[in-house]
Amino acid sequence: IATDKTVFPRAMFAFAAVALDSPVGFALDQDTGGAIRAAGRCDVYMGVGDHAAELAGSTYREGRLYYLFIKPHSDQIVGYSGQKNTRLLNIKGN
């Protein structure tokens, strides 16, 4: 995925929930994205080839993006979506 790095952290592990054919999944935020023009946008890599290019040029969906962090000195994982009033995911590890 690609996001605005003034808003979202670099190289972070994220979980995306989007209304696409594959609606949810894990991703790495590794790109700045040339099409990112406004805060809060996220571009999803669609692959290579003609079909991927067609999808990338015509797909626009709203969704939620959650970043996963490991808390220091802890066995808990915390998620952050960058939005107010969003619950944190707090999972106790084994």
The first five atom37 places (N, CA, C, CB, O) and aatype in JSON, in Angstrom:
{
  "aatype": [9, 0, 16, 3, 11, 16, 19, 13, 14, 1, 0, 12, 13, 0, 13, 0, 0, 19, 0, 10, 3, 15, 14, 19, 7, 13, 0, 10, 3, 5, 3, 16, 7, 7, 0, 9, 1, 0, 0, 7, 1, 4, 3, 19, 18, 12, 7, 19, 7, 3, 8, 0, 0, 6, 10, 0, 7, 15, 16, 18, 1, 6, 7, 1, 10, 18, 18, 10, 13, 9, 11, 14, 8, 15, 3, 5, 9, 19, 7, 18, 15, 7, 5, 11, 2, 16, 1, 10, 10, 2, 9, 11, 7, 2],
  "atom_mask": [
    [1, 1, 1, 1, 1],
    [1, 1, 1, 1, 1],
    [1, 1, 1, 1, 1],
    [1, 1, 1, 1, 1],
    [1, 1, 1, 1, 1],
    [1, 1, 1, 1, 1],
    [1, 1, 1, 1, 1],
    [1, 1, 1, 1, 1],
    [1, 1, 1, 1, 1],
    [1, 1, 1, 1, 1],
    [1, 1, 1, 1, 1],
    [1, 1, 1, 1, 1],
    [1, 1, 1, 1, 1],
    [1, 1, 1, 1, 1],
    [1, 1, 1, 1, 1],
    [1, 1, 1, 1, 1],
    [1, 1, 1, 1, 1],
    [1, 1, 1, 1, 1],
    [1, 1, 1, 1, 1],
    [1, 1, 1, 1, 1],
    [1, 1, 1, 1, 1],
    [1, 1, 1, 1, 1],
    [1, 1, 1, 1, 1],
    [1, 1, 1, 1, 1],
    [1, 1, 1, 0, 1],
    [1, 1, 1, 1, 1],
    [1, 1, 1, 1, 1],
    [1, 1, 1, 1, 1],
    [1, 1, 1, 1, 1],
    [1, 1, 1, 1, 1],
    [1, 1, 1, 1, 1],
    [1, 1, 1, 1, 1],
    [1, 1, 1, 0, 1],
    [1, 1, 1, 0, 1],
    [1, 1, 1, 1, 1],
    [1, 1, 1, 1, 1],
    [1, 1, 1, 1, 1],
    [1, 1, 1, 1, 1],
    [1, 1, 1, 1, 1],
    [1, 1, 1, 0, 1],
    [1, 1, 1, 1, 1],
    [1, 1, 1, 1, 1],
    [1, 1, 1, 1, 1],
    [1, 1, 1, 1, 1],
    [1, 1, 1, 1, 1],
    [1, 1, 1, 1, 1],
    [1, 1, 1, 0, 1],
    [1, 1, 1, 1, 1],
    [1, 1, 1, 0, 1],
    [1, 1, 1, 1, 1],
    [1, 1, 1, 1, 1],
    [1, 1, 1, 1, 1],
    [1, 1, 1, 1, 1],
    [1, 1, 1, 1, 1],
    [1, 1, 1, 1, 1],
    [1, 1, 1, 1, 1],
    [1, 1, 1, 0, 1],
    [1, 1, 1, 1, 1],
    [1, 1, 1, 1, 1],
    [1, 1, 1, 1, 1],
    [1, 1, 1, 1, 1],
    [1, 1, 1, 1, 1],
    [1, 1, 1, 0, 1],
    [1, 1, 1, 1, 1],
    [1, 1, 1, 1, 1],
    [1, 1, 1, 1, 1],
    [1, 1, 1, 1, 1],
    [1, 1, 1, 1, 1],
    [1, 1, 1, 1, 1],
    [1, 1, 1, 1, 1],
    [1, 1, 1, 1, 1],
    [1, 1, 1, 1, 1],
    [1, 1, 1, 1, 1],
    [1, 1, 1, 1, 1],
    [1, 1, 1, 1, 1],
    [1, 1, 1, 1, 1],
    [1, 1, 1, 1, 1],
    [1, 1, 1, 1, 1],
    [1, 1, 1, 0, 1],
    [1, 1, 1, 1, 1],
    [1, 1, 1, 1, 1],
    [1, 1, 1, 0, 1],
    [1, 1, 1, 1, 1],
    [1, 1, 1, 1, 1],
    [1, 1, 1, 1, 1],
    [1, 1, 1, 1, 1],
    [1, 1, 1, 1, 1],
    [1, 1, 1, 1, 1],
    [1, 1, 1, 1, 1],
    [1, 1, 1, 1, 1],
    [1, 1, 1, 1, 1],
    [1, 1, 1, 1, 1],
    [1, 1, 1, 0, 1],
    [1, 1, 1, 1, 1]
  ],
  "atom_positions": [
    [[0.84, -1.18, 0.0], [0.0, 0.0, 0.0], [0.88, 1.24, 0.0], [-0.95, 0.0, 1.21], [2.06, 1.19, 0.34]],
    [[0.29, 2.34, -0.37], [0.98, 3.63, -0.38], [0.11, 4.64, 0.36], [1.27, 4.12, -1.84], [-1.1, 4.7, 0.15]],
    [[0.74, 5.42, 1.24], [0.01, 6.42, 2.02], [0.82, 7.71, 2.12], [-0.32, 5.89, 3.42], [2.0, 7.75, 1.76]],
    [[0.18, 8.74, 2.6], [0.84, 10.02, 2.86], [1.69, 9.88, 4.12], [-0.21, 11.19, 3.01], [1.15, 9.68, 5.21]],
    [[3.0, 9.96, 3.98], [3.9, 9.73, 5.11], [3.93, 10.88, 6.11], [5.29, 9.48, 4.6], [4.55, 10.75, 7.17]],
    [[3.26, 11.99, 5.82], [3.13, 13.03, 6.83], [2.0, 12.7, 7.8], [2.88, 14.39, 6.17], [1.89, 13.31, 8.86]],
    [[1.16, 11.72, 7.43], [0.03, 11.31, 8.26], [0.25, 9.92, 8.84], [-1.26, 11.36, 7.45], [-0.01, 9.69, 10.02]],
    [[0.71, 8.99, 8.02], [0.83, 7.59, 8.41], [2.3, 7.19, 8.59], [0.17, 6.69, 7.37], [3.16, 7.74, 7.91]],
    [[2.58, 6.25, 9.5], [3.97, 5.84, 9.74], [4.55, 5.04, 8.58], [4.05, 5.02, 11.01], [3.84, 4.34, 7.87]],
    [[5.87, 5.16, 8.4], [6.57, 4.45, 7.32], [6.78, 2.98, 7.67], [7.93, 5.12, 7.05], [6.97, 2.61, 8.83]],
    [[6.73, 2.15, 6.64], [7.1, 0.73, 6.72], [6.39, -0.02, 7.83], [8.58, 0.6, 6.92], [7.0, -0.86, 8.5]],
    [[5.13, 0.26, 8.04], [4.38, -0.39, 9.12], [3.5, -1.52, 8.58], [3.52, 0.63, 9.86], [3.06, -1.5, 7.43]],
    [[3.26, -2.49, 9.44], [2.38, -3.61, 9.17], [0.95, -3.13, 9.43], [2.74, -4.87, 10.05], [0.67, -2.56, 10.48]],
    [[0.07, -3.37, 8.48], [-1.29, -2.85, 8.59], [-2.32, -3.91, 8.2], [-1.47, -1.6, 7.71], [-1.99, -4.9, 7.55]],
    [[-3.54, -3.69, 8.61], [-4.67, -4.54, 8.25], [-5.69, -3.64, 7.56], [-5.29, -5.26, 9.5], [-6.11, -2.63, 8.12]],
    [[-6.08, -4.01, 6.34], [-7.02, -3.2, 5.55], [-8.37, -3.91, 5.44], [-6.45, -2.92, 4.15], [-8.43, -5.1, 5.15]],
    [[-9.42, -3.17, 5.68], [-10.79, -3.66, 5.51], [-11.45, -2.76, 4.46], [-11.6, -3.66, 6.87], [-11.83, -1.62, 4.76]],
    [[-11.58, -3.27, 3.24], [-12.04, -2.48, 2.1], [-13.08, -3.28, 1.33], [-10.86, -2.07, 1.18], [-12.98, -4.51, 1.26]],
    [[-14.06, -2.62, 0.75], [-15.1, -3.29, -0.04], [-14.59, -3.56, -1.46], [-16.38, -2.43, -0.09], [-14.98, -2.89, -2.41]],
    [[-13.71, -4.55, -1.57], [-13.2, -5.02, -2.87], [-13.47, -6.51, -2.98], [-11.66, -4.71, -3.03], [-14.08, -7.09, -2.08]],
    [[-13.02, -7.15, -4.07], [-13.2, -8.6, -4.2], [-12.53, -9.35, -3.06], [-12.64, -9.08, -5.54], [-13.08, -10.32, -2.55]],
    [[-11.35, -8.9, -2.65], [-10.67, -9.43, -1.47], [-10.77, -8.34, -0.4], [-9.15, -9.82, -1.78], [-9.88, -7.5, -0.3]],
    [[-11.83, -8.35, 0.41], [-12.16, -7.19, 1.22], [-11.25, -6.9, 2.41], [-13.5, -7.34, 1.72], [-11.19, -5.75, 2.86]],
    [[-10.55, -7.88, 2.93], [-9.69, -7.63, 4.09], [-8.36, -8.33, 3.9], [-10.36, -8.1, 5.39], [-8.27, -9.34, 3.21]],
    [[-7.34, -7.79, 4.51], [-6.05, -8.44, 4.43], [-4.95, -7.61, 5.06], [0.0, 0.0, 0.0], [-5.13, -6.43, 5.38]],
    [[-3.8, -8.25, 5.21], [-2.63, -7.59, 5.77], [-1.8, -6.99, 4.66], [-1.8, -8.58, 6.6], [-1.76, -7.51, 3.55]],
    [[-1.13, -5.89, 4.97], [-0.31, -5.19, 3.98], [0.84, -4.48, 4.69], [-1.15, -4.18, 3.16], [0.79, -4.24, 5.9]],
    [[1.86, -4.16, 3.92], [2.97, -3.34, 4.43], [2.9, -1.97, 3.77], [4.34, -4.03, 4.15], [2.78, -1.86, 2.55]],
    [[2.98, -0.94, 4.58], [2.93, 0.43, 4.08], [4.35, 0.82, 3.66], [2.37, 1.42, 5.17], [5.12, 1.35, 4.46]],
    [[4.68, 0.56, 2.38], [6.06, 0.69, 1.92], [6.26, 1.74, 0.83], [6.53, -0.61, 1.42], [7.38, 1.92, 0.36]],
    [[5.22, 2.42, 0.43], [5.33, 3.32, -0.71], [4.69, 4.66, -0.37], [4.68, 2.71, -1.97], [3.79, 4.72, 0.48]],
    [[5.14, 5.73, -1.02], [4.52, 7.04, -0.8], [3.39, 7.29, -1.78], [5.56, 8.14, -0.92], [2.48, 8.07, -1.48]],
    [[3.42, 6.66, -2.93], [2.32, 6.77, -3.89], [2.27, 8.11, -4.6], [0.0, 0.0, 0.0], [2.11, 9.15, -3.96]],
    [[2.41, 8.09, -5.9], [2.38, 9.32, -6.69], [1.01, 9.95, -6.77], [0.0, 0.0, 0.0], [0.9, 11.15, -7.04]],
    [[-0.05, 9.17, -6.53], [-1.41, 9.68, -6.65], [-1.96, 10.21, -5.33], [-2.32, 8.61, -7.18], [-3.08, 10.71, -5.28]],
    [[-1.18, 10.11, -4.26], [-1.65, 10.58, -2.95], [-1.64, 12.1, -2.95], [-0.76, 10.01, -1.79], [-0.57, 12.72, -2.99]],
    [[-2.82, 12.71, -2.9], [-2.94, 14.16, -2.95], [-3.64, 14.74, -1.72], [-3.68, 14.58, -4.19], [-3.69, 15.95, -1.55]],
    [[-4.18, 13.89, -0.86], [-4.9, 14.38, 0.31], [-4.63, 13.46, 1.5], [-6.43, 14.46, 0.03], [-4.44, 12.26, 1.34]],
    [[-4.62, 14.04, 2.68], [-4.41, 13.25, 3.9], [-5.52, 12.21, 4.04], [-4.35, 14.16, 5.15], [-6.67, 12.49, 3.72]],
    [[-5.16, 11.05, 4.53], [-6.16, 10.01, 4.76], [-6.37, 9.06, 3.6], [0.0, 0.0, 0.0], [-7.15, 8.12, 3.71]],
    [[-5.68, 9.28, 2.49], [-5.81, 8.39, 1.33], [-4.83, 7.24, 1.43], [-5.59, 9.15, 0.02], [-3.77, 7.36, 2.04]],
    [[-5.2, 6.13, 0.82], [-4.34, 4.96, 0.74], [-4.51, 4.34, -0.64], [-4.68, 3.93, 1.87], [-5.64, 4.12, -1.09]],
    [[-3.41, 4.07, -1.31], [-3.45, 3.39, -2.6], [-3.04, 1.94, -2.42], [-2.54, 4.11, -3.64], [-2.08, 1.64, -1.71]],
    [[-3.76, 1.05, -3.06], [-3.49, -0.38, -2.97], [-2.84, -0.84, -4.26], [-4.8, -1.19, -2.7], [-3.34, -0.56, -5.35]],
    [[-1.72, -1.55, -4.15], [-1.03, -2.1, -5.31], [-1.89, -3.21, -5.91], [0.39, -2.63, -4.93], [-2.29, -4.13, -5.2]],
    [[-2.17, -3.14, -7.2], [-3.05, -4.09, -7.87], [-2.31, -5.14, -8.69], [-4.0, -3.36, -8.76], [-2.94, -6.05, -9.24]],
    [[-0.99, -5.05, -8.8], [-0.24, -6.04, -9.56], [0.29, -5.46, -10.86], [0.0, 0.0, 0.0], [0.36, -4.25, -11.03]],
    [[0.66, -6.36, -11.78], [1.21, -5.96, -13.08], [0.3, -6.45, -14.21], [2.65, -6.5, -13.27], [-0.51, -7.35, -14.01]],
    [[0.45, -5.86, -15.37], [-0.32, -6.29, -16.52], [-1.5, -5.38, -16.82], [0.0, 0.0, 0.0], [-1.81, -4.46, -16.07]],
    [[-2.15, -5.68, -17.95], [-3.26, -4.84, -18.42], [-4.44, -4.83, -17.45], [-3.73, -5.33, -19.77], [-5.01, -3.77, -17.17]],
    [[-4.8, -6.01, -16.93], [-5.94, -6.09, -16.01], [-5.65, -5.29, -14.73], [-6.25, -7.56, -15.66], [-6.53, -4.58, -14.23]],
    [[-4.45, -5.42, -14.19], [-4.07, -4.67, -12.98], [-4.1, -3.17, -13.24], [-2.67, -5.09, -12.49], [-4.56, -2.4, -12.4]],
    [[-3.62, -2.75, -14.41], [-3.63, -1.33, -14.76], [-5.06, -0.8, -14.86], [-2.88, -1.09, -16.08], [-5.35, 0.31, -14.43]],
    [[-5.95, -1.6, -15.43], [-7.35, -1.21, -15.55], [-7.99, -1.09, -14.16], [-8.14, -2.24, -16.4], [-8.7, -0.12, -13.89]],
    [[-7.72, -2.06, -13.28], [-8.25, -2.0, -11.92], [-7.72, -0.78, -11.17], [-7.89, -3.27, -11.16], [-8.48, -0.06, -10.52]],
    [[-6.42, -0.55, -11.28], [-5.8, 0.57, -10.55], [-6.36, 1.91, -11.0], [-4.28, 0.54, -10.74], [-6.49, 2.83, -10.19]],
    [[-6.69, 2.04, -12.25], [-7.2, 3.3, -12.77], [-8.67, 3.55, -12.53], [0.0, 0.0, 0.0], [-9.14, 4.67, -12.69]],
    [[-9.4, 2.5, -12.15], [-10.85, 2.66, -12.03], [-11.41, 2.28, -10.66], [-11.53, 1.85, -13.07], [-12.62, 2.33, -10.46]],
    [[-10.56, 1.89, -9.72], [-11.05, 1.43, -8.42], [-10.95, 2.54, -7.38], [-10.26, 0.2, -7.96], [-9.88, 3.11, -7.17]],
    [[-12.07, 2.83, -6.75], [-12.1, 3.77, -5.63], [-13.09, 3.23, -4.61], [-12.49, 5.22, -6.1], [-14.27, 3.06, -4.91]],
    [[-12.61, 2.96, -3.42], [-13.48, 2.46, -2.36], [-13.06, 3.1, -1.05], [-13.42, 0.91, -2.27], [-11.9, 3.45, -0.86]],
    [[-14.02, 3.24, -0.15], [-13.7, 3.67, 1.2], [-13.51, 2.43, 2.05], [-14.82, 4.59, 1.79], [-14.11, 1.38, 1.79]],
    [[-12.69, 2.55, 3.06], [-12.44, 1.43, 3.95], [-11.75, 1.9, 5.21], [0.0, 0.0, 0.0], [-11.66, 3.09, 5.49]],
    [[-11.26, 0.94, 5.96], [-10.54, 1.24, 7.2], [-9.16, 0.61, 7.12], [-11.31, 0.72, 8.45], [-8.98, -0.49, 6.59]],
    [[-8.18, 1.33, 7.67], [-6.81, 0.87, 7.69], [-6.33, 0.9, 9.13], [-5.89, 1.73, 6.76], [-6.37, 1.95, 9.78]],
    [[-5.88, -0.25, 9.63], [-5.42, -0.36, 11.01], [-3.94, -0.71, 11.02], [-6.24, -1.44, 11.78], [-3.52, -1.65, 10.35]],
    [[-3.16, 0.05, 11.77], [-1.73, -0.24, 11.93], [-1.54, -1.09, 13.18], [-0.9, 1.07, 12.01], [-2.2, -0.87, 14.2]],
    [[-0.64, -2.06, 13.09], [-0.38, -2.96, 14.21], [0.98, -2.64, 14.8], [-0.45, -4.45, 13.75], [1.98, -2.58, 14.09]],
    [[1.01, -2.44, 16.11], [2.24, -2.11, 16.83], [2.47, -3.15, 17.92], [2.17, -0.68, 17.43], [1.52, -3.65, 18.51]],
    [[3.71, -3.47, 18.19], [4.06, -4.28, 19.34], [4.48, -3.32, 20.44], [5.21, -5.32, 19.01], [5.39, -2.5, 20.26]],
    [[3.83, -3.42, 21.58], [4.15, -2.54, 22.69], [5.5, -2.96, 23.29], [3.03, -2.57, 23.77], [5.72, -4.16, 23.5]],
    [[6.39, -2.03, 23.57], [7.67, -2.37, 24.18], [7.47, -3.01, 25.56], [8.55, -1.12, 24.31], [6.58, -2.62, 26.32]],
    [[8.29, -4.0, 25.86], [8.26, -4.67, 27.16], [6.89, -5.26, 27.45], [8.66, -3.7, 28.27], [6.41, -5.21, 28.59]],
    [[6.27, -5.81, 26.43], [4.93, -6.34, 26.6], [4.7, -7.47, 25.6], [3.86, -5.24, 26.43], [5.4, -7.55, 24.58]],
    [[3.74, -8.31, 25.89], [3.37, -9.35, 24.95], [2.01, -9.03, 24.32], [3.33, -10.73, 25.64], [1.29, -9.93, 23.9]],
    [[1.68, -7.73, 24.27], [0.42, -7.3, 23.69], [0.65, -6.59, 22.37], [-0.33, -6.38, 24.66], [1.7, -5.98, 22.15]],
    [[-0.33, -6.69, 21.48], [-0.3, -6.0, 20.2], [-1.42, -4.97, 20.21], [-0.45, -7.0, 19.0], [-2.54, -5.26, 20.63]],
    [[-1.11, -3.76, 19.77], [-2.1, -2.69, 19.76], [-2.3, -2.2, 18.34], [-1.67, -1.52, 20.68], [-1.32, -2.02, 17.61]],
    [[-3.54, -1.99, 17.93], [-3.82, -1.47, 16.6], [-4.21, -0.01, 16.67], [0.0, 0.0, 0.0], [-4.8, 0.45, 17.65]],
    [[-3.88, 0.73, 15.62], [-4.2, 2.16, 15.56], [-4.68, 2.49, 14.16], [-2.96, 3.03, 15.95], [-3.98, 2.21, 13.19]],
    [[-5.84, 3.09, 14.06], [-6.38, 3.4, 12.74], [-6.16, 4.86, 12.34], [-7.86, 3.1, 12.71], [-6.45, 5.24, 11.21]],
    [[-5.63, 5.67, 13.25], [-5.41, 7.08, 12.93], [-6.66, 7.92, 12.99], [0.0, 0.0, 0.0], [-6.65, 9.09, 12.59]],
    [[-7.74, 7.36, 13.48], [-9.0, 8.11, 13.54], [-9.47, 8.19, 14.99], [-10.08, 7.44, 12.65], [-9.24, 7.28, 15.78]],
    [[-10.13, 9.3, 15.32], [-10.7, 9.45, 16.65], [-11.85, 8.47, 16.82], [-11.18, 10.9, 16.9], [-12.47, 8.05, 15.85]],
    [[-12.13, 8.13, 18.05], [-13.25, 7.25, 18.4], [-13.15, 5.88, 17.76], [-14.55, 7.9, 17.99], [-14.17, 5.25, 17.47]],
    [[-11.93, 5.4, 17.55], [-11.73, 4.05, 17.02], [-11.19, 3.18, 18.14], [-10.76, 4.06, 15.8], [-10.22, 3.55, 18.81]],
    [[-11.8, 2.03, 18.34], [-11.35, 1.15, 19.41], [-9.99, 0.55, 19.07], [-12.37, 0.04, 19.66], [-9.68, 0.29, 17.91]],
    [[-9.18, 0.35, 20.09], [-7.88, -0.28, 19.91], [-8.02, -1.78, 20.03], [-6.86, 0.25, 20.94], [-8.79, -2.29, 20.85]],
    [[-7.28, -2.48, 19.21], [-7.22, -3.93, 19.26], [-6.14, -4.29, 20.25], [-6.94, -4.56, 17.84], [-4.98, -3.9, 20.06]],
    [[-6.47, -5.01, 21.31], [-5.52, -5.34, 22.36], [-5.57, -6.84, 22.59], [-5.83, -4.55, 23.68], [-6.51, -7.34, 23.21]],
    [[-4.57, -7.57, 22.1], [-4.57, -9.02, 22.13], [-3.46, -9.51, 23.04], [-4.4, -9.61, 20.71], [-2.3, -9.14, 22.86]],
    [[-3.8, -10.32, 24.01], [-2.81, -10.9, 24.92], [-2.13, -12.07, 24.22], [-3.46, -11.37, 26.26], [-2.8, -12.98, 23.74]],
    [[-0.81, -12.04, 24.14], [-0.04, -13.11, 23.48], [0.18, -14.3, 24.39], [0.0, 0.0, 0.0], [-0.02, -14.21, 25.6]],
    [[0.6, -15.43, 23.81], [0.89, -16.65, 24.59], [2.34, -16.7, 24.96], [0.5, -17.91, 23.82], [2.78, -17.64, 25.62]]
  ]
}
